[in-house]
């Protein structure tokens, strides 16, 4: 009976630990690397949750913009993750496979950052820090 109790307790904690493991988006692994993310998921899992959410919810792409406004916008540029320097102009993006971490953007506290995507006719809006915080809190149910 004692062995059954010990096995049950161990099984319970194993299931509990497994249920609390966080799936890490592969796009985060591309940018940060596996070791850093494993450590982060162990020490600050809430940061992994935020980063996973951030990848898909911190921007929007639009194609309907006035040509004059389009021409006045700055270009979206690539970011070299190792040097943190801006690279070439982004000519187009695949919204289904977009990794925001590999682009050079400037976030503003209370207004969106807007960039044009090469000569594709598309623009990308990056939410302000204030709006991001509100959206994430809503996502969490606050």
GITAUR-V802126 format. One record per residue. N is the residue number from 1. RES is the residue in three letters. PSI is psi as a letter, one per 40 degrees, with the letter a starting at -180 (999 if undefined). Layout:
n->N res->RES psi->PSI
n->N res->RES psi->PSI
This chain:
n->1 res->UNK psi->d
n->2 res->UNK psi->d
n->3 res->UNK psi->d
n->4 res->UNK psi->d
n->5 res->UNK psi->d
n->6 res->UNK psi->d
n->7 res->UNK psi->d
n->8 res->UNK psi->d
n->9 res->UNK psi->d
n->10 res->UNK psi->d
n->11 res->UNK psi->d
n->12 res->UNK psi->d
n->13 res->UNK psi->d
n->14 res->UNK psi->d
n->15 res->UNK psi->d
n->16 res->UNK psi->d
n->17 res->UNK psi->d
n->18 res->UNK psi->d
n->19 res->UNK psi->d
n->20 res->UNK psi->e
n->21 res->UNK psi->i
n->22 res->UNK psi->h
n->23 res->UNK psi->h
n->24 res->UNK psi->h
n->25 res->UNK psi->h
n->26 res->UNK psi->d
n->27 res->UNK psi->d
n->28 res->UNK psi->d
n->29 res->UNK psi->d
n->30 res->UNK psi->d
n->31 res->UNK psi->d
n->32 res->UNK psi->d
n->33 res->UNK psi->i
n->34 res->UNK psi->d
n->35 res->UNK psi->d
n->36 res->UNK psi->d
n->37 res->UNK psi->d
n->38 res->UNK psi->d
n->39 res->UNK psi->d
n->40 res->UNK psi->d
n->41 res->UNK psi->d
n->42 res->UNK psi->d
n->43 res->UNK psi->d
n->44 res->UNK psi->g
n->45 res->UNK psi->d
n->46 res->UNK psi->d
n->47 res->UNK psi->d
n->48 res->UNK psi->d
n->49 res->UNK psi->d
n->50 res->UNK psi->d
n->51 res->UNK psi->d
n->52 res->UNK psi->d
n->53 res->UNK psi->d
n->54 res->UNK psi->d
n->55 res->UNK psi->d
n->56 res->UNK psi->e
n->57 res->UNK psi->e
n->58 res->UNK psi->e
n->59 res->UNK psi->i
n->60 res->UNK psi->i
n->61 res->UNK psi->h
n->62 res->UNK psi->i
n->63 res->UNK psi->e
n->64 res->UNK psi->g
n->65 res->UNK psi->i
n->66 res->UNK psi->h
n->67 res->UNK psi->d
n->68 res->UNK psi->d
n->69 res->UNK psi->d
n->70 res->UNK psi->d
n->71 res->UNK psi->d
n->72 res->UNK psi->e
n->73 res->UNK psi->i
n->74 res->UNK psi->i
n->75 res->UNK psi->i
n->76 res->UNK psi->h
n->77 res->UNK psi->i
n->78 res->UNK psi->i
n->79 res->UNK psi->h
n->80 res->UNK psi->h
n->81 res->UNK psi->d
n->82 res->UNK psi->d
n->83 res->UNK psi->e
n->84 res->UNK psi->f
n->85 res->UNK psi->i
n->86 res->UNK psi->i
n->87 res->UNK psi->a
n->88 res->UNK psi->i
n->89 res->UNK psi->h
n->90 res->UNK psi->h
n->91 res->UNK psi->d
n->92 res->UNK psi->i
n->93 res->UNK psi->i
n->94 res->UNK psi->h
n->95 res->UNK psi->d
n->96 res->UNK psi->e
n->97 res->UNK psi->f
n->98 res->UNK psi->h
n->99 res->UNK psi->g
n->100 res->UNK psi->d
n->101 res->UNK psi->e
n->102 res->UNK psi->e
n->103 res->UNK psi->i
n->104 res->UNK psi->h
n->105 res->UNK psi->i
n->106 res->UNK psi->h
n->107 res->UNK psi->h
n->108 res->UNK psi->i
n->109 res->UNK psi->d
n->110 res->UNK psi->e
n->111 res->UNK psi->i
n->112 res->UNK psi->i
n->113 res->UNK psi->h
n->114 res->UNK psi->h
n->115 res->UNK psi->i
n->116 res->UNK psi->i
n->117 res->UNK psi->g
n->118 res->UNK psi->b
n->119 res->UNK psi->f
n->120 res->UNK psi->e
n->121 res->UNK psi->e
n->122 res->UNK psi->i
n->123 res->UNK psi->i
n->124 res->UNK psi->h
n->125 res->UNK psi->h
n->126 res->UNK psi->h
n->127 res->UNK psi->i
n->128 res->UNK psi->i
n->129 res->UNK psi->d
n->130 res->UNK psi->d
n->131 res->UNK psi->d
n->132 res->UNK psi->d
n->133 res->UNK psi->d
n->134 res->UNK psi->d
n->135 res->UNK psi->d
n->136 res->UNK psi->d
n->137 res->UNK psi->d
n->138 res->UNK psi->d
n->139 res->UNK psi->d
n->140 res->UNK psi->e
n->141 res->UNK psi->e
n->142 res->UNK psi->999
